[in-house]
Amino acid sequence: MNDSPTGGSHGKPHQPTKILSDAWRRGSGWPLAARAQQSAMRVVGFLHPGSANANELEVSGFRQGLKETGFVESHNVAIEYRWTDGQFDRFPALAIELVRRSVDVIFAVSPPAVLAIKAQTATIPVVFSIGEDPVNEGLVPSFNRPGGNVTGFSNFGNQLFAKKLGLLHDTVTKAAVFGLLVNPTNPNAEPDTHDAQAAAGALGLELRVFTASTEGELEPAFAAMARLRVGGLLVNVDGLFISRRGRIAALAANYAVPAIYERRQFPAAGGLMSYGASEAEGYRQCGVYVGRILNGAKPADLPVQQLTKLNLVINLKTAKALFLEIPPGVLAIADEVIE
């Protein structure tokens, strides 16, 4: 984003730096007016645990939400993007950067991102998108009255393990052992493992946990699944996994492990199926909240909301390659079938 006051705001070409310098020396009012125009540009911080190339649809949804409230990137709002590429220890430093930048609002994805920002500011408004319970995570005191400077949306993805296991078990009915793939460096690994094991126990299923914190650890994890005859796999939400979704889908195919994911990007990349909230729609709603705050709303007056629209996506081509027949009952409730 070029915040230079030399940018032509009416379609004119950029003025040479010398013109600005000469005008400043002459004491004309033009540089002051230009600086006033520059200061009118609102700035939104964007803190995310993933990478830009793996979240294009989500960013597009966020921009759409901003647009619906009157804000267009590079026109009257600038977005300061900060990505950790799966390195969660980078959150504190990036949070400091955004706070020092004096942004108007910060959009933060994942509880660690929000907590890193809360440690730096109690005044800059924060809108979050998470998969956990924001009250249990200590982000807000309540849904209806979030108070303070923080509000946002949760898709409660950590509560979908029972449904995802059920869909997978309905598809691979003879499977005796299921697996869960997590990134041990992700703060969601431990609580999500607990929730997934509880869901498996309630369904009378055995669940083994496999870990990968780098791309190089993915294939050994799938090789271990094959040795243990894992009949179905849950892939947990993680920035590394999302950015390597094509690789994970290929490994699942090579080792004949039917897998279910939370995001549509996986079956679009060759994975078997996904079940979860539409990330693009969730980010759009977050963009609307950010825009409302830019327009004067206070985070304390915007209740935390739960994303309730969940989508089941099935890749039939992958199912055929795995010699699986998707049950009619599962196909009937699919929101999208990729053929």
C-alpha positions in Angstrom: 0.0 0.0 0.0 1.5 3.3 -1.0 0.4 6.0 1.4 2.4 8.7 -0.2 0.5 12.0 -0.6 1.9 12.3 -4.1 -0.6 9.7 -5.4 -3.1 11.1 -7.8 -6.5 10.9 -6.1 -8.4 11.9 -9.3 -6.9 9.5 -11.8 -3.9 11.8 -12.4 -0.4 10.4 -12.6 1.9 10.5 -9.6 3.6 13.9 -9.2 7.4 14.0 -9.1 8.8 14.3 -5.6 10.5 17.6 -6.6 7.1 19.2 -7.1 6.1 18.3 -3.6 9.4 19.5 -2.2 9.2 22.8 -4.1 5.6 23.4 -3.0 6.6 22.7 0.6 9.5 25.2 0.4 7.1 27.8 -1.1 4.8 27.4 1.8 1.8 26.6 -0.4 -1.2 24.8 1.2 -1.2 21.8 -1.2 1.1 19.5 0.9 -1.1 20.2 4.0 -4.2 19.3 2.1 -2.5 16.2 0.7 -1.5 15.1 4.2 -5.1 15.7 5.4 -6.3 13.5 2.5 -3.8 10.8 3.5 -4.9 10.9 7.1 -8.5 10.3 6.0 -7.5 6.8 4.8 -8.6 4.4 7.4 -6.3 1.5 8.3 -7.3 -2.1 9.2 -4.8 -4.5 10.7 -5.1 -8.2 9.6 -3.4 -10.8 11.7 -3.6 -14.4 10.5 -1.9 -17.7 11.4 -1.8 -18.9 7.8 -0.4 -17.7 4.5 -1.7 -15.3 1.8 -1.7 -17.8 -1.0 -3.8 -20.3 0.9 -6.5 -17.9 2.0 -7.4 -15.9 -1.1 -11.1 -16.8 -0.9 -11.2 -15.8 2.8 -9.5 -12.4 2.1 -11.9 -11.9 -0.8 -14.9 -12.5 1.6 -13.4 -10.0 4.1 -13.0 -7.3 1.4 -16.6 -8.0 0.4 -17.8 -7.4 3.9 -15.9 -4.1 4.1 -17.3 -3.1 0.7 -20.9 -3.7 2.0 -20.3 -1.1 4.7 -18.7 1.5 2.4 -15.0 0.7 2.5 -12.9 -0.4 -0.5 -9.3 -1.4 -0.2 -6.8 1.2 -1.6 -9.7 3.7 -2.1 -10.7 4.7 1.4 -9.2 1.9 3.6 -5.8 0.3 3.7 -5.3 -3.2 5.0 -2.0 -4.0 6.8 -1.6 -7.8 6.3 0.4 -9.9 8.7 0.8 -13.6 8.2 2.6 -16.1 10.4 2.7 -19.0 7.9 2.0 -21.4 10.7 4.6 -20.0 13.1 2.5 -19.2 16.1 5.4 -17.7 18.1 5.4 -14.8 15.7 2.0 -13.4 16.9 3.4 -11.2 19.7 5.9 -9.4 17.5 3.3 -8.9 14.7 0.7 -7.7 17.2 3.2 -5.1 18.4 3.8 -4.0 14.8 0.1 -3.4 14.2 -0.5 -1.6 17.5 2.5 0.7 16.8 1.1 1.3 13.4 -2.0 2.9 15.2 -4.5 1.0 13.0 -8.1 1.8 13.4 -9.3 -1.8 13.8 -7.6 -5.2 13.9 -9.1 -8.4 12.4 -7.5 -11.4 14.1 -7.8 -15.1 13.3 -7.4 -17.7 16.1 -7.3 -17.2 19.9 -3.5 -16.8 20.1 -3.7 -13.9 17.6 -6.4 -12.2 19.7 -4.6 -12.8 23.0 -1.4 -11.4 21.5 -3.3 -8.2 20.6 -5.1 -8.0 23.9 -1.7 -8.0 25.6 -0.7 -4.9 23.7 -3.9 -2.8 23.7 -7.2 -2.4 25.4 -8.3 0.5 23.2 -7.9 -0.5 19.5 -11.1 -2.4 18.5 -10.6 -6.1 17.6 -12.8 -8.4 15.5 -12.0 -12.1 15.6 -12.7 -15.2 13.7 -12.1 -18.4 15.6 -13.3 -22.0 15.9 -13.4 -22.2 19.6 -15.6 -20.8 22.4 -14.5 -17.2 22.9 -15.6 -17.2 26.5 -13.7 -20.3 27.4 -10.7 -18.9 25.6 -10.8 -15.7 27.7 -11.4 -13.4 24.8 -14.8 -12.0 26.0 -16.8 -12.3 29.2 -20.0 -13.2 27.3 -21.6 -13.4 23.9 -24.3 -10.8 24.2 -22.2 -8.3 26.2 -18.6 -8.8 25.0 -17.6 -5.5 26.6 -14.2 -4.0 26.1 -12.6 -3.7 22.7 -13.1 -7.3 21.4 -15.9 -9.0 19.5 -16.3 -11.3 16.5 -17.5 -14.7 15.2 -16.9 -18.3 16.0 -17.7 -21.3 13.8 -17.3 -23.7 16.8 -15.3 -26.1 14.6 -14.1 -27.9 17.7 -17.6 -29.1 18.3 -17.9 -30.7 14.9 -15.8 -33.8 15.6 -18.7 -36.0 16.3 -20.5 -35.0 13.1 -17.4 -35.4 11.0 -16.6 -38.8 12.5 -20.2 -39.9 11.9 -20.0 -38.9 8.2 -16.7 -40.7 7.8 -17.9 -43.8 9.6 -21.1 -43.9 7.5 -18.8 -43.9 4.4 -16.2 -46.4 5.6 -18.5 -48.6 7.7 -16.0 -51.4 8.1 -13.2 -49.2 9.6 -12.2 -50.2 13.2 -9.6 -47.5 13.7 -9.8 -43.8 12.9 -7.0 -41.2 13.0 -6.6 -37.5 13.9 -3.9 -35.4 12.3 -2.8 -32.4 14.3 0.1 -29.9 14.3 1.6 -30.2 17.8 2.9 -26.6 17.6 -0.6 -25.2 17.1 -2.3 -24.2 20.4 -5.5 -25.9 19.2 -3.8 -29.3 19.1 -4.3 -30.3 22.7 -7.9 -29.1 23.3 -9.0 -30.4 19.8 -7.4 -33.8 20.5 -9.4 -34.0 23.7 -12.6 -33.1 22.0 -12.0 -35.5 19.1 -11.3 -38.4 21.5 -14.4 -37.6 23.5 -16.5 -37.6 20.3 -14.9 -40.9 19.2 -15.5 -42.5 22.6 -19.2 -41.4 22.5 -19.5 -43.2 19.1 -17.7 -46.3 20.3 -14.8 -45.7 17.9 -11.0 -46.0 18.4 -9.1 -42.8 17.6 -5.3 -42.6 17.1 -3.5 -39.3 17.1 -0.8 -38.5 14.5 1.3 -35.3 14.4 3.1 -33.2 11.8 4.6 -29.8 12.4 6.5 -29.5 9.1 5.8 -30.6 5.5 8.6 -33.2 5.9 6.7 -34.9 8.7 3.5 -35.4 6.7 4.5 -38.5 4.8 5.9 -40.4 7.9 2.6 -39.6 9.6 0.6 -41.2 6.7 3.0 -44.1 6.5 2.3 -44.7 10.2 -1.5 -44.6 9.5 -1.1 -47.2 6.9 0.9 -49.5 9.2 -1.8 -49.2 11.9 -4.6 -49.8 9.3 -6.3 -46.5 10.0 -9.6 -46.7 8.1 -10.6 -43.0 8.2 -8.8 -39.7 9.1 -9.8 -36.4 10.6 -7.5 -33.6 9.5 -7.5 -30.8 12.1 -7.6 -27.1 11.1 -4.1 -25.7 10.8 -2.3 -23.2 8.7 0.4 -25.6 7.6 -2.2 -28.2 6.6 -4.2 -25.6 4.6 -1.2 -24.4 2.7 -0.2 -28.0 2.0 -3.7 -29.2 1.2 -2.7 -30.6 -2.2 0.2 -32.6 -0.7 -2.1 -33.9 2.1 -4.8 -34.9 -0.4 -2.2 -36.7 -2.5 -0.7 -38.6 0.5 -4.2 -39.6 1.6 -4.8 -41.0 -1.9 -1.4 -42.7 -2.0 -1.8 -44.4 1.3 -5.5 -45.1 0.7 -6.7 -43.2 3.8 -10.2 -41.7 3.4 -10.1 -38.3 5.1 -12.5 -35.6 6.1 -11.5 -31.9 6.5 -13.2 -28.8 7.7 -12.6 -26.5 4.7 -13.8 -26.8 1.1 -10.3 -26.2 -0.2 -9.3 -29.8 0.6 -11.9 -31.6 -1.5 -11.3 -29.0 -4.2 -7.6 -30.1 -4.1 -8.5 -33.8 -4.3 -9.5 -34.6 -0.7 -12.5 -36.9 -0.1 -14.9 -34.6 1.8 -15.2 -31.6 4.1 -17.7 -30.4 6.6 -17.7 -27.0 8.2 -18.6 -23.4 8.0 -18.0 -21.4 4.8 -14.8 -19.5 5.6 -15.5 -16.9 2.8 -18.9 -16.2 4.3 -17.5 -16.1 7.8 -14.8 -13.6 6.8 -17.5 -11.5 4.9 -19.4 -11.2 8.2 -16.2 -10.2 10.0 -15.6 -7.6 7.3 -19.0 -6.2 7.9 -18.3 -5.9 11.7 -15.0 -4.2 10.9 -16.8 -1.8 8.6 -19.4 -1.0 11.2 -16.7 -0.2 13.7 -15.0 2.1 11.2 -18.4 3.8 10.8 -18.6 4.5 14.5 -20.0 1.3 16.2 -18.3 0.1 19.4 -17.1 -3.5 19.8 -18.9 -3.7 23.2 -22.2 -3.1 21.4 -21.7 -5.8 18.8 -22.6 -9.2 20.2 -20.3 -12.2 19.4 -22.1 -14.4 16.9 -21.9 -18.0 15.9 -21.7 -19.1 12.3 -24.5 -21.6 11.8 -24.4 -22.4 8.1 -22.4 -25.6 7.6 -21.5 -27.1 4.3 -20.8 -30.7 3.3 -18.6 -31.0 0.2 -17.9 -34.4 -1.4 -15.4 -35.3 -4.1 -16.8 -38.2 -6.0 -13.8 -38.7 -8.2 -11.7 -39.2 -5.1 -14.3 -41.6 -3.6 -14.1 -43.7 -6.8 -10.3 -43.7 -6.7 -10.5 -45.0 -3.1 -13.1 -47.6 -4.2 -15.6 -46.0 -1.9 -19.4 -45.7 -2.5 -20.8 -42.7 -0.8 -24.0 -43.8 0.9 -27.2 -42.2 -0.6 -28.0 -40.7 2.8 -24.7 -38.8 2.9 -25.0 -37.7 -0.7 -28.5 -36.4 -0.1 -27.3 -33.9 2.5 -24.2 -32.7 0.6 -24.2 -29.1 -0.3 -21.8 -29.6 -3.1 -20.6 -32.7 -5.0 -17.4 -32.4 -7.0 -17.3 -34.8 -10.0 
